[in-house]
Amino acid sequence: MEVNKPFGSGDSFAGGLIWTLVNGGTLQEGVRNGSAAAAINVSGDSCTEAMPTKEQLFDFIETRNQGV
């Protein structure tokens, strides 16, 4: 994955964290989801279009959690 822009990661992180906590997840899960959302977002061309869907987020995490 290549970083295309330096902005948008903070909003994505906060969104992933808050979404997780509001839906009954733990802080650890929230930080994981927020971090993954931020990584996905900075790889896109713009902030809004690069925000991941729930499916994209979970696929991203699953493909990078092999053997952990």
mmCIF file of the N, C-alpha and C atoms, coordinates in Angstrom:
data_MODEL
# 
_entry.id   MODEL 
# 
loop_
_atom_site.group_PDB 
_atom_site.id 
_atom_site.type_symbol 
_atom_site.label_atom_id 
_atom_site.label_alt_id 
_atom_site.label_comp_id 
_atom_site.label_asym_id 
_atom_site.label_entity_id 
_atom_site.label_seq_id 
_atom_site.pdbx_PDB_ins_code 
_atom_site.Cartn_x 
_atom_site.Cartn_y 
_atom_site.Cartn_z 
_atom_site.occupancy 
_atom_site.B_iso_or_equiv 
_atom_site.pdbx_formal_charge 
_atom_site.auth_seq_id 
_atom_site.auth_comp_id 
_atom_site.auth_asym_id 
_atom_site.auth_atom_id 
_atom_site.pdbx_PDB_model_num 
ATOM 1   N N  . MET A 1 1  ? 0.851   -1.171  0.000  1.00 0.00 ? 1  MET A N  1 
ATOM 2   C CA . MET A 1 1  ? 0.000   0.000   0.000  1.00 0.00 ? 1  MET A CA 1 
ATOM 3   C C  . MET A 1 1  ? 0.895   1.231   0.000  1.00 0.00 ? 1  MET A C  1 
ATOM 4   N N  . GLU A 1 2  ? 0.546   2.174   -0.830 1.00 0.00 ? 2  GLU A N  1 
ATOM 5   C CA . GLU A 1 2  ? 1.326   3.398   -0.958 1.00 0.00 ? 2  GLU A CA 1 
ATOM 6   C C  . GLU A 1 2  ? 0.548   4.589   -0.410 1.00 0.00 ? 2  GLU A C  1 
ATOM 7   N N  . VAL A 1 3  ? 1.250   5.466   0.299  1.00 0.00 ? 3  VAL A N  1 
ATOM 8   C CA . VAL A 1 3  ? 0.619   6.675   0.831  1.00 0.00 ? 3  VAL A CA 1 
ATOM 9   C C  . VAL A 1 3  ? 0.555   7.707   -0.279 1.00 0.00 ? 3  VAL A C  1 
ATOM 10  N N  . ASN A 1 4  ? -0.638  8.222   -0.549 1.00 0.00 ? 4  ASN A N  1 
ATOM 11  C CA . ASN A 1 4  ? -0.832  9.208   -1.610 1.00 0.00 ? 4  ASN A CA 1 
ATOM 12  C C  . ASN A 1 4  ? -1.019  10.624  -1.095 1.00 0.00 ? 4  ASN A C  1 
ATOM 13  N N  . LYS A 1 5  ? -1.353  10.762  0.178  1.00 0.00 ? 5  LYS A N  1 
ATOM 14  C CA . LYS A 1 5  ? -1.590  12.092  0.734  1.00 0.00 ? 5  LYS A CA 1 
ATOM 15  C C  . LYS A 1 5  ? -1.367  12.034  2.246  1.00 0.00 ? 5  LYS A C  1 
ATOM 16  N N  . PRO A 1 6  ? -0.973  13.126  2.857  1.00 0.00 ? 6  PRO A N  1 
ATOM 17  C CA . PRO A 1 6  ? -0.694  13.133  4.291  1.00 0.00 ? 6  PRO A CA 1 
ATOM 18  C C  . PRO A 1 6  ? -1.886  13.514  5.166  1.00 0.00 ? 6  PRO A C  1 
ATOM 19  N N  . PHE A 1 7  ? -3.044  13.747  4.575  1.00 0.00 ? 7  PHE A N  1 
ATOM 20  C CA . PHE A 1 7  ? -4.185  14.215  5.363  1.00 0.00 ? 7  PHE A CA 1 
ATOM 21  C C  . PHE A 1 7  ? -5.323  13.194  5.309  1.00 0.00 ? 7  PHE A C  1 
ATOM 22  N N  . GLY A 1 8  ? -6.199  13.273  6.300  1.00 0.00 ? 8  GLY A N  1 
ATOM 23  C CA . GLY A 1 8  ? -7.354  12.380  6.358  1.00 0.00 ? 8  GLY A CA 1 
ATOM 24  C C  . GLY A 1 8  ? -7.218  11.261  7.371  1.00 0.00 ? 8  GLY A C  1 
ATOM 25  N N  . SER A 1 9  ? -6.001  10.992  7.797  1.00 0.00 ? 9  SER A N  1 
ATOM 26  C CA . SER A 1 9  ? -5.807  9.866   8.711  1.00 0.00 ? 9  SER A CA 1 
ATOM 27  C C  . SER A 1 9  ? -6.420  10.121  10.085 1.00 0.00 ? 9  SER A C  1 
ATOM 28  N N  . GLY A 1 10 ? -6.369  11.328  10.568 1.00 0.00 ? 10 GLY A N  1 
ATOM 29  C CA . GLY A 1 10 ? -6.928  11.634  11.890 1.00 0.00 ? 10 GLY A CA 1 
ATOM 30  C C  . GLY A 1 10 ? -8.435  11.448  11.939 1.00 0.00 ? 10 GLY A C  1 
ATOM 31  N N  . ASP A 1 11 ? -9.107  11.942  10.920 1.00 0.00 ? 11 ASP A N  1 
ATOM 32  C CA . ASP A 1 11 ? -10.564 11.774  10.849 1.00 0.00 ? 11 ASP A CA 1 
ATOM 33  C C  . ASP A 1 11 ? -10.930 10.300  10.725 1.00 0.00 ? 11 ASP A C  1 
ATOM 34  N N  . SER A 1 12 ? -10.186 9.569   9.906  1.00 0.00 ? 12 SER A N  1 
ATOM 35  C CA . SER A 1 12 ? -10.457 8.145   9.726  1.00 0.00 ? 12 SER A CA 1 
ATOM 36  C C  . SER A 1 12 ? -10.215 7.380   11.016 1.00 0.00 ? 12 SER A C  1 
ATOM 37  N N  . PHE A 1 13 ? -9.118  7.705   11.702 1.00 0.00 ? 13 PHE A N  1 
ATOM 38  C CA . PHE A 1 13 ? -8.826  7.036   12.964 1.00 0.00 ? 13 PHE A CA 1 
ATOM 39  C C  . PHE A 1 13 ? -9.948  7.284   13.970 1.00 0.00 ? 13 PHE A C  1 
ATOM 40  N N  . ALA A 1 14 ? -10.328 8.543   14.122 1.00 0.00 ? 14 ALA A N  1 
ATOM 41  C CA . ALA A 1 14 ? -11.389 8.889   15.078 1.00 0.00 ? 14 ALA A CA 1 
ATOM 42  C C  . ALA A 1 14 ? -12.696 8.195   14.718 1.00 0.00 ? 14 ALA A C  1 
ATOM 43  N N  . GLY A 1 15 ? -13.018 8.169   13.437 1.00 0.00 ? 15 GLY A N  1 
ATOM 44  C CA . GLY A 1 15 ? -14.240 7.506   13.007 1.00 0.00 ? 15 GLY A CA 1 
ATOM 45  C C  . GLY A 1 15 ? -14.242 6.029   13.335 1.00 0.00 ? 15 GLY A C  1 
ATOM 46  N N  . GLY A 1 16 ? -13.136 5.349   13.062 1.00 0.00 ? 16 GLY A N  1 
ATOM 47  C CA . GLY A 1 16 ? -13.032 3.924   13.360 1.00 0.00 ? 16 GLY A CA 1 
ATOM 48  C C  . GLY A 1 16 ? -13.095 3.637   14.848 1.00 0.00 ? 16 GLY A C  1 
ATOM 49  N N  . LEU A 1 17 ? -12.424 4.466   15.636 1.00 0.00 ? 17 LEU A N  1 
ATOM 50  C CA . LEU A 1 17 ? -12.423 4.300   17.087 1.00 0.00 ? 17 LEU A CA 1 
ATOM 51  C C  . LEU A 1 17 ? -13.819 4.519   17.663 1.00 0.00 ? 17 LEU A C  1 
ATOM 52  N N  . ILE A 1 18 ? -14.429 5.629   17.318 1.00 0.00 ? 18 ILE A N  1 
ATOM 53  C CA . ILE A 1 18 ? -15.750 5.965   17.866 1.00 0.00 ? 18 ILE A CA 1 
ATOM 54  C C  . ILE A 1 18 ? -16.801 4.965   17.409 1.00 0.00 ? 18 ILE A C  1 
ATOM 55  N N  . TRP A 1 19 ? -16.773 4.593   16.138 1.00 0.00 ? 19 TRP A N  1 
ATOM 56  C CA . TRP A 1 19 ? -17.742 3.612   15.627 1.00 0.00 ? 19 TRP A CA 1 
ATOM 57  C C  . TRP A 1 19 ? -17.658 2.312   16.421 1.00 0.00 ? 19 TRP A C  1 
ATOM 58  N N  . THR A 1 20 ? -16.436 1.870   16.694 1.00 0.00 ? 20 THR A N  1 
ATOM 59  C CA . THR A 1 20 ? -16.238 0.626   17.446 1.00 0.00 ? 20 THR A CA 1 
ATOM 60  C C  . THR A 1 20 ? -16.783 0.746   18.859 1.00 0.00 ? 20 THR A C  1 
ATOM 61  N N  . LEU A 1 21 ? -16.456 1.825   19.539 1.00 0.00 ? 21 LEU A N  1 
ATOM 62  C CA . LEU A 1 21 ? -16.897 2.000   20.927 1.00 0.00 ? 21 LEU A CA 1 
ATOM 63  C C  . LEU A 1 21 ? -18.411 2.142   21.019 1.00 0.00 ? 21 LEU A C  1 
ATOM 64  N N  . VAL A 1 22 ? -19.010 2.885   20.101 1.00 0.00 ? 22 VAL A N  1 
ATOM 65  C CA . VAL A 1 22 ? -20.465 3.070   20.103 1.00 0.00 ? 22 VAL A CA 1 
ATOM 66  C C  . VAL A 1 22 ? -21.186 1.735   19.878 1.00 0.00 ? 22 VAL A C  1 
ATOM 67  N N  . ASN A 1 23 ? -20.552 0.853   19.123 1.00 0.00 ? 23 ASN A N  1 
ATOM 68  C CA . ASN A 1 23 ? -21.155 -0.432  18.822 1.00 0.00 ? 23 ASN A CA 1 
ATOM 69  C C  . ASN A 1 23 ? -20.730 -1.533  19.789 1.00 0.00 ? 23 ASN A C  1 
ATOM 70  N N  . GLY A 1 24 ? -20.217 -1.152  20.963 1.00 0.00 ? 24 GLY A N  1 
ATOM 71  C CA . GLY A 1 24 ? -19.924 -2.107  22.024 1.00 0.00 ? 24 GLY A CA 1 
ATOM 72  C C  . GLY A 1 24 ? -18.561 -2.752  21.973 1.00 0.00 ? 24 GLY A C  1 
ATOM 73  N N  . GLY A 1 25 ? -17.678 -2.273  21.106 1.00 0.00 ? 25 GLY A N  1 
ATOM 74  C CA . GLY A 1 25 ? -16.332 -2.827  21.028 1.00 0.00 ? 25 GLY A CA 1 
ATOM 75  C C  . GLY A 1 25 ? -15.449 -2.317  22.152 1.00 0.00 ? 25 GLY A C  1 
ATOM 76  N N  . THR A 1 26 ? -14.311 -2.946  22.297 1.00 0.00 ? 26 THR A N  1 
ATOM 77  C CA . THR A 1 26 ? -13.341 -2.551  23.321 1.00 0.00 ? 26 THR A CA 1 
ATOM 78  C C  . THR A 1 26 ? -12.446 -1.433  22.795 1.00 0.00 ? 26 THR A C  1 
ATOM 79  N N  . LEU A 1 27 ? -11.727 -0.807  23.699 1.00 0.00 ? 27 LEU A N  1 
ATOM 80  C CA . LEU A 1 27 ? -10.782 0.236   23.308 1.00 0.00 ? 27 LEU A CA 1 
ATOM 81  C C  . LEU A 1 27 ? -9.707  -0.352  22.389 1.00 0.00 ? 27 LEU A C  1 
ATOM 82  N N  . GLN A 1 28 ? -9.232  -1.542  22.696 1.00 0.00 ? 28 GLN A N  1 
ATOM 83  C CA . GLN A 1 28 ? -8.217  -2.192  21.863 1.00 0.00 ? 28 GLN A CA 1 
ATOM 84  C C  . GLN A 1 28 ? -8.740  -2.425  20.444 1.00 0.00 ? 28 GLN A C  1 
ATOM 85  N N  . GLU A 1 29 ? -9.964  -2.893  20.323 1.00 0.00 ? 29 GLU A N  1 
ATOM 86  C CA . GLU A 1 29 ? -10.573 -3.080  19.003 1.00 0.00 ? 29 GLU A CA 1 
ATOM 87  C C  . GLU A 1 29 ? -10.738 -1.743  18.283 1.00 0.00 ? 29 GLU A C  1 
ATOM 88  N N  . GLY A 1 30 ? -11.103 -0.715  19.048 1.00 0.00 ? 30 GLY A N  1 
ATOM 89  C CA . GLY A 1 30 ? -11.279 0.605   18.469 1.00 0.00 ? 30 GLY A CA 1 
ATOM 90  C C  . GLY A 1 30 ? -9.991  1.182   17.914 1.00 0.00 ? 30 GLY A C  1 
ATOM 91  N N  . VAL A 1 31 ? -8.908  1.004   18.653 1.00 0.00 ? 31 VAL A N  1 
ATOM 92  C CA . VAL A 1 31 ? -7.609  1.494   18.189 1.00 0.00 ? 31 VAL A CA 1 
ATOM 93  C C  . VAL A 1 31 ? -7.184  0.711   16.949 1.00 0.00 ? 31 VAL A C  1 
ATOM 94  N N  . ARG A 1 32 ? -7.408  -0.598  16.945 1.00 0.00 ? 32 ARG A N  1 
ATOM 95  C CA . ARG A 1 32 ? -7.085  -1.414  15.766 1.00 0.00 ? 32 ARG A CA 1 
ATOM 96  C C  . ARG A 1 32 ? -7.890  -0.944  14.554 1.00 0.00 ? 32 ARG A C  1 
ATOM 97  N N  . ASN A 1 33 ? -9.201  -0.780  14.728 1.00 0.00 ? 33 ASN A N  1 
ATOM 98  C CA . ASN A 1 33 ? -10.056 -0.357  13.621 1.00 0.00 ? 33 ASN A CA 1 
ATOM 99  C C  . ASN A 1 33 ? -9.718  1.048   13.152 1.00 0.00 ? 33 ASN A C  1 
ATOM 100 N N  . GLY A 1 34 ? -9.466  1.946   14.092 1.00 0.00 ? 34 GLY A N  1 
ATOM 101 C CA . GLY A 1 34 ? -9.100  3.309   13.727 1.00 0.00 ? 34 GLY A CA 1 
ATOM 102 C C  . GLY A 1 34 ? -7.780  3.372   12.979 1.00 0.00 ? 34 GLY A C  1 
ATOM 103 N N  . SER A 1 35 ? -6.816  2.599   13.419 1.00 0.00 ? 35 SER A N  1 
ATOM 104 C CA . SER A 1 35 ? -5.509  2.577   12.752 1.00 0.00 ? 35 SER A CA 1 
ATOM 105 C C  . SER A 1 35 ? -5.624  2.026   11.340 1.00 0.00 ? 35 SER A C  1 
ATOM 106 N N  . ALA A 1 36 ? -6.400  0.971   11.189 1.00 0.00 ? 36 ALA A N  1 
ATOM 107 C CA . ALA A 1 36 ? -6.602  0.394   9.858  1.00 0.00 ? 36 ALA A CA 1 
ATOM 108 C C  . ALA A 1 36 ? -7.334  1.385   8.952  1.00 0.00 ? 36 ALA A C  1 
ATOM 109 N N  . ALA A 1 37 ? -8.350  2.050   9.472  1.00 0.00 ? 37 ALA A N  1 
ATOM 110 C CA . ALA A 1 37 ? -9.091  3.036   8.679  1.00 0.00 ? 37 ALA A CA 1 
ATOM 111 C C  . ALA A 1 37 ? -8.171  4.174   8.237  1.00 0.00 ? 37 ALA A C  1 
ATOM 112 N N  . ALA A 1 38 ? -7.279  4.599   9.111  1.00 0.00 ? 38 ALA A N  1 
ATOM 113 C CA . ALA A 1 38 ? -6.332  5.667   8.769  1.00 0.00 ? 38 ALA A CA 1 
ATOM 114 C C  . ALA A 1 38 ? -5.381  5.214   7.671  1.00 0.00 ? 38 ALA A C  1 
ATOM 115 N N  . ALA A 1 39 ? -4.889  3.991   7.766  1.00 0.00 ? 39 ALA A N  1 
ATOM 116 C CA . ALA A 1 39 ? -3.974  3.469   6.746  1.00 0.00 ? 39 ALA A CA 1 
ATOM 117 C C  . ALA A 1 39 ? -4.663  3.377   5.395  1.00 0.00 ? 39 ALA A C  1 
ATOM 118 N N  . ILE A 1 40 ? -5.902  2.928   5.390  1.00 0.00 ? 40 ILE A N  1 
ATOM 119 C CA . ILE A 1 40 ? -6.655  2.841   4.139  1.00 0.00 ? 40 ILE A CA 1 
ATOM 120 C C  . ILE A 1 40 ? -6.875  4.243   3.569  1.00 0.00 ? 40 ILE A C  1 
ATOM 121 N N  . ASN A 1 41 ? -7.230  5.177   4.416  1.00 0.00 ? 41 ASN A N  1 
ATOM 122 C CA . ASN A 1 41 ? -7.569  6.527   3.956  1.00 0.00 ? 41 ASN A CA 1 
ATOM 123 C C  . ASN A 1 41 ? -6.398  7.231   3.285  1.00 0.00 ? 41 ASN A C  1 
ATOM 124 N N  . VAL A 1 42 ? -5.214  7.149   3.854  1.00 0.00 ? 42 VAL A N  1 
ATOM 125 C CA . VAL A 1 42 ? -4.075  7.871   3.267  1.00 0.00 ? 42 VAL A CA 1 
ATOM 126 C C  . VAL A 1 42 ? -3.610  7.255   1.956  1.00 0.00 ? 42 VAL A C  1 
ATOM 127 N N  . SER A 1 43 ? -4.096  6.054   1.645  1.00 0.00 ? 43 SER A N  1 
ATOM 128 C CA . SER A 1 43 ? -3.727  5.439   0.366  1.00 0.00 ? 43 SER A CA 1 
ATOM 129 C C  . SER A 1 43 ? -4.627  5.903   -0.774 1.00 0.00 ? 43 SER A C  1 
ATOM 130 N N  . GLY A 1 44 ? -5.718  6.607   -0.444 1.00 0.00 ? 44 GLY A N  1 
ATOM 131 C CA . GLY A 1 44 ? -6.637  7.099   -1.468 1.00 0.00 ? 44 GLY A CA 1 
ATOM 132 C C  . GLY A 1 44 ? -6.255  8.482   -1.961 1.00 0.00 ? 44 GLY A C  1 
ATOM 133 N N  . ASP A 1 45 ? -7.002  8.949   -2.951 1.00 0.00 ? 45 ASP A N  1 
ATOM 134 C CA . ASP A 1 45 ? -6.707  10.255  -3.544 1.00 0.00 ? 45 ASP A CA 1 
ATOM 135 C C  . ASP A 1 45 ? -7.358  11.420  -2.813 1.00 0.00 ? 45 ASP A C  1 
ATOM 136 N N  . SER A 1 46 ? -8.485  11.170  -2.139 1.00 0.00 ? 46 SER A N  1 
ATOM 137 C CA . SER A 1 46 ? -9.138  12.231  -1.378 1.00 0.00 ? 46 SER A CA 1 
ATOM 138 C C  . SER A 1 46 ? -9.701  11.631  -0.101 1.00 0.00 ? 46 SER A C  1 
ATOM 139 N N  . CYS A 1 47 ? -9.971  12.467  0.862  1.00 0.00 ? 47 CYS A N  1 
ATOM 140 C CA . CYS A 1 47 ? -10.424 11.964  2.164  1.00 0.00 ? 47 CYS A CA 1 
ATOM 141 C C  . CYS A 1 47 ? -11.770 11.262  2.100  1.00 0.00 ? 47 CYS A C  1 
ATOM 142 N N  . THR A 1 48 ? -12.747 11.920  1.515  1.00 0.00 ? 48 THR A N  1 
ATOM 143 C CA . THR A 1 48 ? -14.104 11.389  1.534  1.00 0.00 ? 48 THR A CA 1 
ATOM 144 C C  . THR A 1 48 ? -14.217 10.082  0.768  1.00 0.00 ? 48 THR A C  1 
ATOM 145 N N  . GLU A 1 49 ? -13.691 10.040  -0.441 1.00 0.00 ? 49 GLU A N  1 
ATOM 146 C CA . GLU A 1 49 ? -13.794 8.821   -1.240 1.00 0.00 ? 49 GLU A CA 1 
ATOM 147 C C  . GLU A 1 49 ? -12.938 7.690   -0.684 1.00 0.00 ? 49 GLU A C  1 
ATOM 148 N N  . ALA A 1 50 ? -11.918 8.028   0.095  1.00 0.00 ? 50 ALA A N  1 
ATOM 149 C CA . ALA A 1 50 ? -11.008 7.007   0.613  1.00 0.00 ? 50 ALA A CA 1 
ATOM 150 C C  . ALA A 1 50 ? -11.458 6.425   1.951  1.00 0.00 ? 50 ALA A C  1 
ATOM 151 N N  . MET A 1 51 ? -12.510 6.967   2.559  1.00 0.00 ? 51 MET A N  1 
ATOM 152 C CA . MET A 1 51 ? -13.010 6.388   3.805  1.00 0.00 ? 51 MET A CA 1 
ATOM 153 C C  . MET A 1 51 ? -13.475 4.965   3.531  1.00 0.00 ? 51 MET A C  1 
ATOM 154 N N  . PRO A 1 52 ? -12.976 3.996   4.317  1.00 0.00 ? 52 PRO A N  1 
ATOM 155 C CA . PRO A 1 52 ? -13.332 2.607   4.027  1.00 0.00 ? 52 PRO A CA 1 
ATOM 156 C C  . PRO A 1 52 ? -14.745 2.249   4.492  1.00 0.00 ? 52 PRO A C  1 
ATOM 157 N N  . THR A 1 53 ? -15.342 1.304   3.775  1.00 0.00 ? 53 THR A N  1 
ATOM 158 C CA . THR A 1 53 ? -16.593 0.717   4.244  1.00 0.00 ? 53 THR A CA 1 
ATOM 159 C C  . THR A 1 53 ? -16.252 -0.279  5.344  1.00 0.00 ? 53 THR A C  1 
ATOM 160 N N  . LYS A 1 54 ? -17.251 -0.733  6.043  1.00 0.00 ? 54 LYS A N  1 
ATOM 161 C CA . LYS A 1 54 ? -17.033 -1.735  7.091  1.00 0.00 ? 54 LYS A CA 1 
ATOM 162 C C  . LYS A 1 54 ? -16.386 -2.986  6.492  1.00 0.00 ? 54 LYS A C  1 
ATOM 163 N N  . GLU A 1 55 ? -16.847 -3.411  5.338  1.00 0.00 ? 55 GLU A N  1 
ATOM 164 C CA . GLU A 1 55 ? -16.299 -4.598  4.686  1.00 0.00 ? 55 GLU A CA 1 
ATOM 165 C C  . GLU A 1 55 ? -14.841 -4.393  4.290  1.00 0.00 ? 55 GLU A C  1 
ATOM 166 N N  . GLN A 1 56 ? -14.513 -3.232  3.733  1.00 0.00 ? 56 GLN A N  1 
ATOM 167 C CA . GLN A 1 56 ? -13.121 -2.940  3.370  1.00 0.00 ? 56 GLN A CA 1 
ATOM 168 C C  . GLN A 1 56 ? -12.226 -2.922  4.593  1.00 0.00 ? 56 GLN A C  1 
ATOM 169 N N  . LEU A 1 57 ? -12.731 -2.350  5.676  1.00 0.00 ? 57 LEU A N  1 
ATOM 170 C CA . LEU A 1 57 ? -11.958 -2.276  6.910  1.00 0.00 ? 57 LEU A CA 1 
ATOM 171 C C  . LEU A 1 57 ? -11.642 -3.665  7.438  1.00 0.00 ? 57 LEU A C  1 
ATOM 172 N N  . PHE A 1 58 ? -12.655 -4.514  7.544  1.00 0.00 ? 58 PHE A N  1 
ATOM 173 C CA . PHE A 1 58 ? -12.439 -5.847  8.089  1.00 0.00 ? 58 PHE A CA 1 
ATOM 174 C C  . PHE A 1 58 ? -11.589 -6.713  7.160  1.00 0.00 ? 58 PHE A C  1 
ATOM 175 N N  . ASP A 1 59 ? -11.730 -6.546  5.846  1.00 0.00 ? 59 ASP A N  1 
ATOM 176 C CA . ASP A 1 59 ? -10.878 -7.277  4.898  1.00 0.00 ? 59 ASP A CA 1 
ATOM 177 C C  . ASP A 1 59 ? -9.420  -6.852  5.056  1.00 0.00 ? 59 ASP A C  1 
ATOM 178 N N  . PHE A 1 60 ? -9.203  -5.551  5.192  1.00 0.00 ? 60 PHE A N  1 
ATOM 179 C CA . PHE A 1 60 ? -7.852  -5.014  5.369  1.00 0.00 ? 60 PHE A CA 1 
ATOM 180 C C  . PHE A 1 60 ? -7.210  -5.607  6.619  1.00 0.00 ? 60 PHE A C  1 
ATOM 181 N N  . ILE A 1 61 ? -7.932  -5.610  7.725  1.00 0.00 ? 61 ILE A N  1 
ATOM 182 C CA . ILE A 1 61 ? -7.406  -6.145  8.984  1.00 0.00 ? 61 ILE A CA 1 
ATOM 183 C C  . ILE A 1 61 ? -7.136  -7.640  8.860  1.00 0.00 ? 61 ILE A C  1 
ATOM 184 N N  . GLU A 1 62 ? -8.070  -8.367  8.273  1.00 0.00 ? 62 GLU A N  1 
ATOM 185 C CA . GLU A 1 62 ? -7.927  -9.821  8.157  1.00 0.00 ? 62 GLU A CA 1 
ATOM 186 C C  . GLU A 1 62 ? -6.712  -10.212 7.323  1.00 0.00 ? 62 GLU A C  1 
ATOM 187 N N  . THR A 1 63 ? -6.476  -9.510  6.230  1.00 0.00 ? 63 THR A N  1 
ATOM 188 C CA . THR A 1 63 ? -5.348  -9.860  5.362  1.00 0.00 ? 63 THR A CA 1 
ATOM 189 C C  . THR A 1 63 ? -4.010  -9.507  5.980  1.00 0.00 ? 63 THR A C  1 
ATOM 190 N N  . ARG A 1 64 ? -3.995  -8.671  6.991  1.00 0.00 ? 64 ARG A N  1 
ATOM 191 C CA . ARG A 1 64 ? -2.742  -8.278  7.640  1.00 0.00 ? 64 ARG A CA 1 
ATOM 192 C C  . ARG A 1 64 ? -2.543  -8.926  9.008  1.00 0.00 ? 64 ARG A C  1 
ATOM 193 N N  . ASN A 1 65 ? -3.495  -9.726  9.451  1.00 0.00 ? 65 ASN A N  1 
ATOM 194 C CA . ASN A 1 65 ? -3.428  -10.368 10.755 1.00 0.00 ? 65 ASN A CA 1 
ATOM 195 C C  . ASN A 1 65 ? -3.029  -11.842 10.662 1.00 0.00 ? 65 ASN A C  1 
ATOM 196 N N  . GLN A 1 66 ? -2.506  -12.252 9.538  1.00 0.00 ? 66 GLN A N  1 
ATOM 197 C CA . GLN A 1 66 ? -2.133  -13.648 9.351  1.00 0.00 ? 66 GLN A CA 1 
ATOM 198 C C  . GLN A 1 66 ? -0.999  -14.027 10.303 1.00 0.00 ? 66 GLN A C  1 
ATOM 199 N N  . GLY A 1 67 ? -1.219  -15.083 11.071 1.00 0.00 ? 67 GLY A N  1 
ATOM 200 C CA . GLY A 1 67 ? -0.197  -15.578 11.970 1.00 0.00 ? 67 GLY A CA 1 
ATOM 201 C C  . GLY A 1 67 ? -0.030  -14.796 13.251 1.00 0.00 ? 67 GLY A C  1 
ATOM 202 N N  . VAL A 1 68 ? -0.940  -13.890 13.539 1.00 0.00 ? 68 VAL A N  1 
ATOM 203 C CA . VAL A 1 68 ? -0.835  -13.095 14.768 1.00 0.00 ? 68 VAL A CA 1 
ATOM 204 C C  . VAL A 1 68 ? -1.688  -13.702 15.844 1.00 0.00 ? 68 VAL A C  1 
# 
